[in-house]
């Protein structure tokens, strides 16, 4: 679990990286969606 909480870049060779980053928390995504309505939607 601790490895998932930070950013990690793994070099595969010839300029290729696998980048893993922590997932957004569910309640934070919901709050940001409530506060910032979808762009381009009708008023």
C-alpha positions in Angstrom: 0.0 0.0 0.0 2.8 2.4 0.8 4.3 2.0 -2.7 1.0 3.2 -4.3 1.0 6.5 -2.4 4.0 8.1 -4.2 4.9 8.8 -7.7 7.2 6.2 -9.3 8.9 6.1 -12.7 10.3 2.8 -14.0 12.7 2.9 -16.8 12.1 0.2 -19.5 14.9 1.3 -21.9 15.2 3.4 -25.0 13.5 6.4 -23.5 10.4 4.5 -22.3 9.1 5.0 -18.7 6.2 3.4 -16.8 4.9 6.2 -14.5 2.6 5.2 -11.7 0.9 7.9 -9.5 -1.5 7.8 -6.6 -5.2 7.5 -7.4 -7.6 10.4 -6.6 -9.8 9.8 -3.6 -13.4 9.3 -4.3 -14.8 12.0 -2.1 -12.4 14.6 -3.5 -13.4 13.9 -7.1 -17.0 14.1 -6.1 -16.5 17.5 -4.3 -14.6 19.0 -7.2 -17.3 17.9 -9.6 -20.0 19.5 -7.5 -18.1 22.8 -7.1 -17.0 23.0 -10.8 -19.8 22.2 -13.1 -19.0 20.6 -16.5 -17.5 23.1 -18.9 -19.8 23.7 -21.9 -22.9 22.6 -20.2 -26.0 24.8 -20.3 -26.7 27.3 -17.5 
